[in-house]
Structures are given as structure tokens and as C-alpha cells.
């Protein structure tokens, strides 16, 4: 049951983030919250044309590495074998 709840919650957060980011161009009060979501920085048209700002990808990669290190430190002494 907890697995179903976690998958449902993460799917809801992902869908909500995508919805906010896609509506930010037309709904002005959503522009600021969309800037903290990763979907705002994913720009496939710019990537295909070669004008993508690669600092966004570097920043997200840095955040992923930092969160991974925090997770390693946090779960280092936990017994999660079963």
C-alpha cells in the first residue's frame, strides 16, 4: 500500500509540475512558481537548434550529485536489506 501511495504521489507532483510549467506562458501569476520546476528549463526546441543554455543542465547535474551524496550519508548506517 505504501508503494502505491508513493508512486501515486510522485506521479501527481510530476504532472502538477508539468501543468504549472506549461501554463506559465499564459497565466502570469504562474511564471514565478514555474521557475523552480525543472520542466521550465527543459527546452527541446532550443536543444535541437543548438541554442540551449547548457548551464541549466550543469546546474541540475550538480543538484543531483549533491542530493545523491546527502542520500549516501543519510542511509549509510541503515539496515535496508529486507
N, C-alpha and C positions, 0 to 999 in steps of 0.2 A: 504494500500500500504506500509506503514512504517513497518507493522508487517511482510509482505512478504520479505522486504529488510533485516530486522534484522535476520530473520530465515535463509535466503539465505547466508548472510554474516557470521553468526556464523557457518553454515554448511561448508562453504568454508574454514574458518580458521581451523576448526576441521579436515577436510580432508587434508588440506595442512600440518598441524602439523603431522598427521599420516604418510603422504607420506615422509616428511623430516626425521622423526624418523626411518622409515623402510628402507630408502635408506642410512642412515648414516653408516651402516656397510660396504657398498661397495663404496660409494663416500666419499673420505676422507675430502673434504672441508665442508661436511655437519655434521661432527662429533661435532664441537663446537656449531652450532645453535641447534642441536638436544638435547643438554644437558639442554637447558632452557625450553624444551617442556615436558609435563607430560607423553607422550607416551614413552619417552626414559626410564623412571623409572618403567613403568608397565611391569613386567616380569612374565608372567603366569607360565612358566616352573619352575622358582625358587620358586614361591609360592606353587606349587603343590609338589615340592620335599622337602619343608621345609627349603630352604636356602635363602629365601627372606630377604633383608635388611629392617627391619621394620622402620628404621629411615626415609626412604623415605616417607612412609605412614604417619608418625608422622609429618614430615615437611609439607606435603601437607595439612594435617588436620589443622595445625597451620596457614597456609596461608589462608585457607578457613575461619577460625574463625576471623582472622584479617580483611579480606575483608568484612565479614558479619557485624562486628562492625562498620567499615567505612561506609557501606551502611545504617545501622541504624541511625548513626549520620547524614549522608547526607540527608536522607529522613524523618527525624523526624518531621520537620515543614512543609513539603509539603502536599498540599491537592491533593491526588491522588485517591479520592473516585470515580470519574466518569471516 
